Every structure is written in C-alpha cells, then in structure tokens.
Amino acid sequence: MYCCLKGMVVLGIEAEIVDVEVDIGDGLPAFEMVGLPASEVREAKERVRAAIKNSGFTLPAKRITVNLSPGDIPKRGTGLDLPIAVGILCGLGIVSKHLAENAVFAGELGLEGTVRACNGVLRMVQKAESVHCSRFFLSRENRYEAGVAEQTEVIGVRTLYEVVSILNGGDYDAEPAVQLEDWLRVRTDRGDGLDFSQIIGQVSMKRAVRTAVAGRHNLLLIGPPGAGKTMAAKRIPGILPRLTVRECKEISGIYSAAGMLEQDAFVWKRPFREVHHSITKQALIGGGRYPKPGEVTLAHTGVLFLDEYGEFPPHILELLRQPMEAKEICISRLDRRYVFPADFMLVAAMNPCKCGYYPDRNRCRCPEQEVRRYLQRISGPLLDRIDLAAYVPKAEIGQLENGQTGESSAEMREQIQAAWQLQRERYRDAGILFNGQLQGSQTERYCRLTEEAGRLLSQAARHLEFSARGYYKVMKTARTVADLDGAEQIAAAHIAEAISYRAADLQSLTAETG
C-alpha cells in the first residue's frame, strides 16, 4: 500500500518541505530508504522499527520502501523520524490516510515511542505557514518555539501512540499562539552589573560609542592597554535597542536552525558575540560540507565584538569585508547556494602597536617599521568600511584617585532612544531602522546638509582623499550626530565630528591624538 505525507528538513537556516513516500508490498522482508539520506536519517530505520513495536503496533514481514523527495537535496537531522513512522502506519492502514496527508510532521523518535525535540522547528513552522499547511505535529518540547504560527494549527505530542490517536479522531489540545509583541514588551533585562558609569573619564570614547550605537555604525577603538576599550565594548548590550517583532522572529529562526534556541524562550535581546582571534574561517562566516551559520550570522541584528583586533590573522579579517557591505553571506556548494543574513554592527578594539603603548615613546620601544607593520594588518579596504575610529588615551590618574563617576548606561540609553525614535519615524517607509543601514541614493535623500556643512565635507573629501564609500559614511555618521542633538539638518559641527572619526591611516590617528 502507498502513502505520501510531508516532513521537513533544514538546509542552512531555511526549512524545506520533504515528501515522505512509503510503499509497503510483498517480497522479501526489507526496509529500504532512498532520496539522498544522510547517516542520521539512514539510522532512522532502527529507531522507527523499535518505536512502532514499543507503541503497541505490529510491523509485518513486508518489503518497506521509503522515498524522500525531492531526491537531489541532502536530508539531514532527526526530524524525519516521525513522518517516516506515521507514513508506515498509514501504509499498514493503522492511521487514517486522508487526515495524515493534510499535515506536516517533525520529530525524533525514541526507541520506546516517545517524540523528542529536533532543531529548526521555528523555521519549519514559518515554512509550513507559507505553503498553507493546515496542521503541524511535533514534540511537546518544541511547542513553545512553534507558537509563532498564526494560521497553521500546532499540535504538540509526547508519543507516537498519541499521534495515531489524534489522526484517528481522538481528542487533543491545540497549542496556543504566542503573541510576540506582548511577549517582547514584558521582557526585562535584569542586567549583569556592567554599567558605563564604572568607566571613569573617557568622555570622547563614550561619545563615539553612543554615536555608533545610536546609528548602528561599525566602530574601532584603539589605544593602550587598560584604557577601557574592552570595558566599553562589553557594556554596549546595556544600551542596545530592543528587537522588533520581525527581528525577533528572524534571529530566533537562525538560532533555532543552529540548535541554539532555548526551549522556553525566543531571542529577545540583540545578540552580542565576542570572537577570539584564534577563530577559524568556517566558525566566523559559516560553512562546512553542510553549511551552518557562523558568528557573523549569529550576530545578525546585534554586535560582533573582536577584541585584540590586530592579533587576528589578516586573511580572517578580510573575510569580513563582503558581509560588512552586503549584510549577508553567500556560500555555494554543488547542490545549492546558501544565503545567511549578516547585518551586524562590528565593534573592534586594538592596541596601537605590539607592546601597546605607541606613541608614548617613554614606554614604547617598538621601531617605527614594526608599528607600521602591526597597524597594516588592518587593510585599507577593511578600514574604509569602519564608520567610526576613536583613539582611547590612558585614563587620568587624578580622575581615578577622585573616584569620579562617569556617564551611566541609563543616561546614554535615554539619549540613544530619542535618536532611535527619530530614525524609526524617518525610515518608516524605507524598510530600514538605522542610519548605518542607509544604501546608495537613500543617503542623499535623508542626509540633508546645510550649505556650510556641504562645503566642509567637500573640502575634507578632497584634502583627505575620501573614497566614495568613505564620503557617504561621513554623511551617515553626521546624520546620527545630528539626531543625538535633535537637529533636523546636518550642520557643519556635525560634519566636523563625523570627519574626526574617519581613519584612513591608523598610524596617523594614534600619532595625532596620542
């Protein structure tokens, strides 16, 4: 007897429908599976056989053939256990066939017949809704994750026997939908004790951080050890904007596909991913035989923090150039092309030389050639993609001795929230949220300069030899500075501050400000 029903697999971070075709006929007893199954899917045969037996059903000595269609995409993960088992029970006449064919199934089976959680359920539910599937059967462990469904009925089950009972007309309770907008509104961050008030002095660094966060610009902090660069970066999560509902669904779907989503919660804070300089290429941008998201994708909508920026191998840093500009990563394989979103804010911190004390020649003994070689590890094209570069001098001892408290995260957050609100209103029809996301002609449209500001920018662009990218980045940064001041138009003072953050040459930046 033949039966066909729907399962799901996750490829990269996208879910794909799989038609699970089951044919049960006469012949030598066998259980064959075709359709490009990976090792964990091939092993499903033994899990399915034991789960059916231990659920109280008899598997006759028949020839069972399972085809996973389409046959040209790899089938990975354990989520196909449940549709294979239900398909076999349909073929044996134990389950009502017409009811099973209108549903989607996803779940791993235990040998005793329990239905266990699998990765990527959030993406699967979103895919099921897009193709108008009526019901979705999954493990009760995944029921909260699947609660974003608005049109598809989500049914959480504990055992294979429970699935059979429901398909044959038994009673069940549909899982209630999660109202993400209300859910996000009540989320409160208890904090981790990190506050900008703990950083004494460093007013210019805090202003650079505030400007970068307010417009979601890439930021580089350069200065001697102990100046507070890493302290500032690790306090950025406390002043980041809340996720919108759309962003919450998007980043939660990525973490779900990667198997990193908590069982009873979505991602409700913007990610902050700290990367060590020993990271590999695949861990940073994603990849592998079956591509998985890397750190640049896990930092989507949030912050990617690279401490000791100068210690990263140049070939690793150069991998960031394309995603910083395109906001996505494209990985091509023979079977398909995988696209991972990578719209992150880069925050980097580094020393100005190997010993860390240049240009203080009382402490730095690095030859000029060594200083140049160290700073040139950051290439010009990569530096050109960084909106703000700020030199962070060593803290003043007098301020430390007096215990002066600095500007707090709450005060910074209040100013940033006002700037966020201006940007949301300005870009409500543009499809973006922040100044740092402006593209092409949008920059000219939304960054209106006064006549004096225009002359200053033109003169600076010629004198400092800005690239076209650098020219527009100055405009976008100035737009954020103006928003923090509550100004409608970009004035000369805003352009001047934005220009001060441009660093075409790190050695000149440290020498002039050090």
C-alpha positions, 0 to 999 in steps of 0.5 A, spaced: 500 500 500 502 507 498 502 513 502 505 520 501 505 525 507 510 531 508 516 532 513 521 537 513 528 538 513 533 544 514 538 546 509 542 552 512 537 556 516 531 555 511 526 549 512 524 545 506 518 541 505 520 533 504 515 528 501 515 522 505 513 516 500 512 509 503 510 503 499 509 497 503 508 490 498 510 483 498 517 480 497 522 479 501 522 482 508 526 489 507 526 496 509 529 500 504 530 508 504 532 512 498 532 520 496 539 522 498 539 520 506 544 522 510 547 517 516 542 520 521 536 519 517 539 512 514 539 510 522 532 512 522 530 505 520 532 502 527 529 507 531 522 507 527 522 499 527 523 499 535 518 505 536 512 502 532 513 495 536 514 499 543 507 503 541 503 497 541 503 496 533 505 490 529 510 491 523 509 485 518 514 481 514 513 486 508 518 489 503 518 497 506 520 502 501 521 509 503 522 515 498 524 522 500 523 527 495 525 531 492 531 526 491 537 531 489 537 535 496 541 532 502 536 530 508 539 531 514 537 531 522 532 527 526 526 530 524 524 525 519 523 520 524 516 521 525 513 522 518 517 516 516 513 512 522 506 515 521 507 514 513 508 506 515 502 506 519 498 509 514 501 504 509 499 498 514 492 502 514 493 503 522 492 511 521 487 514 517 490 516 510 486 522 508 487 526 515 495 524 515 496 527 508 493 534 510 499 535 515 506 536 516 510 532 521 517 533 525 520 529 530 525 524 533 523 518 535 525 514 541 526 507 541 520 506 546 515 511 542 516 517 545 517 524 540 523 528 542 525 535 540 529 536 533 532 543 531 529 548 526 522 547 528 521 555 528 523 555 521 519 549 519 513 552 522 514 559 518 515 554 512 509 550 513 505 557 514 507 559 507 505 553 503 498 553 507 499 547 511 493 546 515 496 542 521 503 541 524 505 535 529 511 535 533 514 534 540 511 537 546 518 540 547 518 544 541 511 547 542 513 553 545 518 555 539 512 553 534 507 558 537 509 563 532 504 560 527 498 564 526 494 560 521 497 553 521 494 549 527 500 546 532 499 540 535 504 538 540 505 530 542 509 526 547 508 519 543 507 516 537 501 512 540 498 519 541 499 521 534 495 515 531 490 517 536 489 524 534 489 522 526 484 517 528 479 522 531 481 522 538 481 528 542 487 533 543 489 540 545 491 545 540 497 549 542 496 556 543 499 562 539 504 566 542 503 573 541 510 576 540 509 583 541 506 582 548 511 577 549 517 582 547 514 588 551 514 584 558 521 582 557 526 585 562 533 585 562 535 584 569 542 586 567 549 583 569 552 589 573 556 592 567 554 599 567 558 605 563 558 609 569 564 604 572 568 607 566 571 613 569 573 619 564 573 617 557 568 622 555 570 622 547 570 614 547 563 614 550 561 619 545 563 615 539 560 609 542 553 612 543 554 615 536 555 608 533 550 605 537 545 610 536 546 609 528 548 602 528 555 604 525 561 599 525 566 602 530 574 601 532 577 603 538 584 603 539 589 605 544 593 602 550 592 597 554 587 598 560 584 604 557 577 601 557 576 599 550 574 592 552 570 595 558 566 599 553 565 594 548 562 589 553 557 594 556 554 596 549 548 590 550 546 595 556 544 600 551 542 596 545 535 597 542 530 592 543 528 587 537 522 588 533 517 583 532 520 581 525 527 581 528 525 577 533 522 572 529 528 572 524 534 571 529 530 566 533 529 562 526 537 562 525 538 560 532 533 555 532 536 552 525 543 552 529 540 548 535 541 554 539 534 556 541 532 555 548 526 551 549 522 556 553 524 562 550 525 566 543 531 571 542 529 577 545 535 581 546 540 583 540 545 578 540 552 580 542 558 575 540 565 576 542 570 572 537 577 570 539 582 571 534 584 564 534 577 563 530 577 559 524 574 561 517 568 556 517 566 558 525 566 566 523 562 566 516 559 559 516 560 553 512 562 546 512 560 540 507 553 542 510 553 549 511 551 552 518 551 559 520 557 562 523 558 568 528 557 573 523 550 570 522 549 569 529 550 576 530 545 578 525 541 584 528 546 585 534 554 586 535 560 582 533 565 584 538 573 582 536 577 584 541 585 584 540 583 586 533 590 586 530 592 579 533 587 576 528 590 573 522 589 578 516 586 573 511 580 572 517 579 579 517 578 580 510 573 575 510 569 580 513 569 585 508 563 582 503 558 581 509 560 588 512 557 591 505 552 586 503 549 584 510 549 577 508 553 571 506 553 567 500 556 560 500 555 555 494 556 548 494 554 543 488 547 542 490 545 549 492 547 556 494 546 558 501 544 565 503 545 567 511 543 574 513 549 578 516 547 585 518 551 586 524 554 592 527 562 590 528 565 593 534 573 592 534 578 594 539 586 594 538 592 596 541 596 601 537 602 597 536 605 590 539 607 592 546 601 597 546 603 603 548 605 607 541 606 613 541 608 614 548 615 613 546 617 613 554 614 606 554 614 604 547 620 601 544 617 598 538 621 601 531 617 605 527 617 599 521 614 594 526 608 599 528 607 600 521 607 593 520 602 591 526 597 597 524 597 594 516 594 588 518 588 592 518 587 593 510 585 599 507 579 596 504 577 593 511 578 600 514 574 604 509 568 600 511 569 602 519 564 608 520 567 610 526 575 610 529 576 613 536 583 613 539 582 611 547 588 615 551 590 612 558 585 614 563 587 620 568 590 618 574 587 624 578 580 622 575 581 615 578 584 617 585 577 622 585 573 616 584 569 620 579 563 617 576 562 617 569 556 617 564 551 611 566 548 606 561 541 609 563 543 616 561 546 614 554 540 609 553 535 615 554 539 619 549 540 613 544 532 612 544 530 619 542 535 618 536 532 611 535 525 614 535 527 619 530 530 614 525 524 609 526 519 615 524 524 617 518 525 610 515 518 608 516 517 607 509 524 605 507 524 598 510 530 600 514 531 602 522 538 605 522 542 610 519 548 605 518 543 601 514 542 607 509 544 604 501 546 608 495 541 614 493 537 613 500 543 617 503 542 623 499 535 623 500 535 623 508 542 626 509 540 633 508 546 638 509 546 645 510 550 649 505 556 650 510 556 643 512 556 641 504 562 645 503 566 642 509 565 635 507 567 637 500 573 640 502 575 634 507 573 629 501 578 632 497 584 634 502 583 627 505 582 623 499 575 620 501 573 614 497 566 614 495 564 609 500 568 613 505 564 620 503 557 617 504 559 614 511 561 621 513 554 623 511 551 617 515 555 618 521 553 626 521 546 624 520 546 620 527 550 626 530 545 630 528 539 626 531 543 625 538 542 633 538 535 633 535 537 637 529 533 636 523 539 638 518 546 636 518 550 642 520 557 643 519 559 641 527 556 635 525 560 634 519 566 636 523 565 630 528 563 625 523 570 627 519 574 626 526 572 619 526 574 617 519 581 613 519 584 612 513 591 611 516 591 608 523 598 610 524 596 617 523 590 617 528 594 614 534 600 619 532 595 625 532 591 624 538 596 620 542 
